[in-house]
C-alpha cells in the first residue's frame, strides 16, 4: 500500500493548476445516462472516484471512453442495458447513488445497492427516495437494495427538502429533467457543483430556472440530446492549496481557481491572516504577517464547507491564539484530530466542536489517513512539521486529489510517494 513521505519546513512558491472538481464530475458523468447521444465532458479529474464511476456506468451499458488524446475528456452515452447498480461497486463510493434518478427517468426502473456506512457519518439517502416517491416512483427496500419502478414517466412535483442535500438535489434534478410536467425543488442545495450540473443539463436540452438559488424549477422534456461541457475547477482543492501556501509561509498562484466558488473560505482565511487576490488566470495566495486563531463553523454553501474543515484545523493548529472549529454536517469528522495531536497539535474535541490552541511547531510522525479530506490535512501538517512525516493509507487521498504530491513537489515541497 502506497505511503507519502514528507520532510517539512520548505515554503511553497510557484504555480499550481487546479483540477476539475470531483464533486462536479461525478454527477455530470451520471447525467450522460439521460441520453443515447454523446455527452462530452472535459477537465474530468483523473481520480479513483471518477474511475469507479466510469466502471459503474459501463456495467449499465453506458459507453465511457476518452474523447481524443486527452484522458481528462470523456465521451459518455448510449443504450442502458442493465438497471442494477451492484453492491461491489456502490460500496466503493457513495456518489454511486446518483445513478438512481437517471435510471428511473430513462428506463422506468432501477435496482441500486444502498451505499451503507461511511467513515465520516451515516449520510442517509431518505431524501432521495422520498423525492422520487413524490414523483410517482414505487420504492421498496429489499436485502440491501433500493428497488424502484414507475409506470410511464415520472411526474413533476413540488419537493421541499427539510434540509439542503447536495446528493438529493442532484438526483432529483436529473430525474425531473425527463419527468412529465414541472418539478420545483425548494430549500435545494446551492453548491457550485449543482449549478454546474444544471448548466450541463440545460446544454443537453433541459428547461431549468432558478439556477444557483435554493428554489430550482425544472420543466420536464421528453428527451435530452448530447452536448459538450467543461467541469468547473475544484473549489476544495483550491482551498486546500490556499491553506498550504499559508501554513508554509509561501506564495502560490492557483491557476483556474475561482474566488466566487469559495464562499466563506475567503472571508475566514482573510481574518486568519491569509491574503487571496484574483489574477487574470486564477488566484494568488500568501500569508501576511502571521496566522491568527479564527473560529469556523461548517454549513451548507455558501457557508464554510465541511470538506475544508480538516485542512483549516491544521492551519489553526499553528496559528497564534485559540480557535473553535464546529462541525455541523457530519458526526464523525474529527477522526484526524488524534493524528494531528500525535504531531504535537493541541486540539481537544467536545461534542461537535474542537478547541484548537496554536503551537509554535508540529513534529513529523507516522500518521494514518481515515478519510479523503483527513488524508490531505495530514499532508498539510507534514509540510510545516519539523522532521519526517509518513502518511499511510493514501488511497483515501487518491479518491479526490489528482497527483497532489507532484503538484506540491513542483513548488518546493520535499515530498514523495513510496510505492507499497
N, C-alpha and C positions, 0 to 999 in steps of 0.2 A: 504494500500500500504506500502510495507516494506521501512524502512529507515535504515541508518547506522550511528551509534554514535561513535565518536572518541574523545578521550582525548589526546591531543598532548604532545610531549616533550620526548618521550621514543626513544632512539636509537635502531635501529633494528639490531639484531645479530642472526646468525643461518643459517639455510639452507632452501631454498625454491625450490621445484621441479617445473620445467617449464612444463606446459601442452602442449598438441598438439595444433598446430596453427589453429585457427578458419578460417583464410583466406585460408588455405590449405585444411582443412577438407571439406568445403562446395563444392568447385568444384570437389574434389575427390568423394564425395558422388554422385554427378550427373553423374560422369564417370561410376558409376555402372549401369546406364541405357543403356550403349553401348553394353551390352552383356546379353544373357539369362542365362549365367553361374554366379557363385558367385564371387563377389569381396569382399574380407575380409579386412577391414581397422582396424588397431589397433591404439591406442593412439588418438582416436576421443574425443575431449574435451566435457564435459557434460555442455552444454550451451543452452540457449533459442534458439539461431540461429540454432544449429545443430538439436534440436528437431523440429523446424519449417521445416527445410529441409527434415527431415525424414517424417514428415506429408505430405509434398508436393509430395515426391517420392511415398509414399504409395497410394495416391489418383490417381497416374498414373498407378497403378497396380504393381509397383516395390516393392519387398519384402525388408523391412529394419528391421532387428532383431538382438539382441545381439548374439554374437558367443561365446559360452562357458559361463564362470561365470563372465567375466569382462564386465561391461556395456560400457566400452570405446572401445570395439572391436565389430564392426558391420559387419554383412553379408548382402550384397546388391546385388540384381539381380532379374531376372525373366522376364515374358512377360509383355509388355506395353499394357494396356487395355484401357487407356484414354489419349488422347493427348492434353487435355486442362488444363492449369495452371490457376486456378481461382483467381480473384481479392482478395477474402477474405484471401487467404494465401500469395499471392505475395506482398500485401501491407505491410505485417509484416517485410519483409526482401528483400532488393534489389537484393541480390545474387540469388533470385529465377529465375532471367532472364537466369541463366546458364543452365536451362533445355531446352532452345530453340534449341541450337545446337545438343545435343544428341537426342531429339525427332525428329528433322528433318532428321538427319542422319540415325536413326534407323527405322523410320516409314514413312518418306516422307511427314509428315505434323505436324503442331503444331499450337495451339491457346494459346497464352500466354498473360496474362494481362500486360499492361505497368506498370512498377514499380511506376510511379508517383513521387511526390516530396520527398525531404529528408531534414532534418533539417540543414545539413551542406552544401547543394548545390544541383544543379539540376541533375548532373551525367547522361547525355543523353545516349541513347542506339543506336544512329545512326550508330556508328562504327560497332556494332554487325550486324545490318541489312544490311548495305552496303556490308560488307564482305560476308554474306550469299547470297546476290543477285549476287555477282561476281561468286559464286559457283553454280549458276543456280536456286536459290530459287526465287519463285514469292511471294512477300510480300505485304500485304495490311494492313493498319491500320483502324480498324473499332470499334467504340464505346468503345474506351479504350483498345482494344486488338490488338495484333500482330497476324495476320493470315498468316501463311507461308506454302507453298507447293512446292514440287519438283517432277518432273516426273522421276521415276527411282532413280538413286543415284545422290548425289551432285557431282559436277565436280571440280577437282583440279584447283586452280587459284593462281596467284601472287597478293597478297594483301599488299599494302603499307599503313601503318597507318600514318595519319598526325601527330599523337602524340601517345606515348606509352599508351596503355589502358590495364589494367590488366584484366578486365572482358571480353573485346572483344577478347583479345589474348586467354583466356581460352576457351571461347565459340567456337571460330573458330578452335582451336586445336582439340577439341573433335569432331566437325563436320568433320574436314579434315581427322581424323583417319579412318573413314569409307567411305570417298569420293572415286570417281573414278579418279585416277591419282595423280599428285604431286601438293601439295599446298605449297607456300612459304609465310611466314608471315614476312614482312620486317618492321623495326622500331618497333618490338614487345617489349612488356614489359619484363623485366629481373628479376622480383622479385623471391626470392627463392621458393615462393609458386607455381610459374609457372613451375620451374624446377621440383618440387615435382610432379606436375600433369603429366609432360612429363615422368618422371621415372615410374609412375604408369601405364600410357598408354603403355609404352614400355613393361612392365611386362605383360600386357594384350595382347601383340602381335602387337602393333602399330610400325610403322617404322618412327622414328623421329631422325633427326640430327640437330646440332646447339643448343642443349640444353644449357641454361644459357647465350646465346648470343641474340643479337637483330635481328637475322635472323634465323628463325626456318623453317626447311624443313620437310614436312610430306608426305610420300608416302602412299596413302590410301590402306587399305586392305579390303577384303570382309566381314570379321567377326573378332571380338575380343573374347578372352576367359577369364575365371576367373583368379584371381591372389590374392596374399597376399601382402599388402603394409602397411608400418608404416608411419603415418603422422609426418611431421617434427615438431620440437619444435617451439613454438610461439615466434618469434623474438620481437613482440611488447610487450608481457608480460615480456620478458627478459629485454628489455629496460626500461619498467615501474618500475620493481623491482630494476633495477640498480639505477634509479632516487630515489627510496625510500630509498635505503641504503645511497646514497649521501646526501640527504636532511636531514636525521636524524642523520648523523654522525656515522652510524654504519658500520657493515661489513656483507655482505650476500654472501653465496655460492649458486649460482643459478645452480642447477644440471640439466643437459640436455641442458643448454643454449649453443649456438654456436656463437663464435666470427665471423666466416666467413659469417654469415647471417645479421650482424648488420650494415654493410656498414658504412656510415658517422657518425652514432651514436657514435661509439667508439672514433673516432677522435675528435668529438665535445665535448664529455664528458671529454676526456683527457685534452683538452685545458681549460676546466672549472674547472679542479682540481679533477677529478674522475679517480681512477685507476681501470682498468679492466684487469685481468690476467686470462689466461687459466689454468685450472686444468685437471687432467685425466678424470674427470666426468662432467665438466661444466665450469663455470666462477666464479671468486672471485671478488667482487666489494667493494671498500671502498673509502671514501673521504680522500684526502691527507691533506694539511694544511688548506685550505679554498676554498670556491667556488668563482669563478671569472666570471664576465659577458662575454659571448661569443656569437657573432651573429650566427643565424642559418636561413637557407632558405630551405623550403621544396621542394623536387624534386623527380622525379621517381628514383627508385632503380638503382644504389647504393647510390643515394643521401639521404639526411635526410628525413625520412618518414613523411608524413602528419599525420599518426596515432600516432606519438610521439610528435607532436608539443605542444599539451596542457600540457603534462607531463613535457616537457622540460621548458615550460614557468613558471611552478610552481618552478622548480629548480632555474631559473634565478631570480624569484621574491625575493629570499632570498640570492642571490649572491652579492658579492661586486662589485659595479660599475653598469654600464648600458649595456643592450644588445638590439639588434634589431632582432625580430623574424618575418620573412616574410613568408606568406602562398601563394603558387602559384598554389596549386592543387584545393582547394575548396573555393568558395567565401564567405561562411558563417561560417567559422570555428574558429571564435573568440568569440563565444557566452559564453564561460566560463569566459571571462575577467571581466564582471560586477560582477560575483560571487566571483572571486578572489579579486577584489577590495573591496568587502564587508568585506573581511577578512583582509584588511589592505594592500594589494598589491598596488604597484604604477605602473599601466600599462595604457598607452594611445595608442589607435588604430588610425592609419592614413592610410586609404585605406587597402591595402594588408599587411601592416606591423604594428607591435606593438612594441612600445618602452617600455622596462621593466627596471625600476630603482629599484635596490635591496633595500629591507628594512631589518632592524635588526630582526623584529618579526612580524609574522602573528598572528591574533587573531581568535579564534573559533567563528563561527556564523552559523545560519541556512542557508543552500545553496541548490540550486536546479540543478540537472543534466539536461542537454539539449540534450546530445547525448552520445554515448558509451565512446569515449576517454575523453570527458569533464568530465564525471562522475568519472573516475578513477583519473583525475587530482585533483578533489576536495577532494578525499580521501587522496592523497599525501599531499595536503595543510593542511588537518586536522591532519596529523601525526606530522607536525612540528609546528602547531599553538598553542598558549597559550590558555588553556581553552577547552571548548567543542564545537565540530562541529557536526551538524546534516546534513547528505546528504540525500535529498529527491529524489524521482523518481529513485530509484536504479534499476528498471527493465532495464534501459539502461545498467547498469553495468553487469547484468546477461546475457546479449546477448553475451558478449565477454570475460569475466573473470571468471574462474572457482574457486569458493569458495575463493575469494580474501580476505575476512575478516578472514577466518580460517588460511590462509597462513601467513597473517601479524600478527595475534594474536600469532601464534606459535613462532614468532621471537621477541616478546616483545611488540608489539603494544597494546595499550588499545583501542580496537575496538570491536564492537558487532553489530549484525543485530537486529533491532527491528521489529518484525512482524507487518504488517499493519492490 
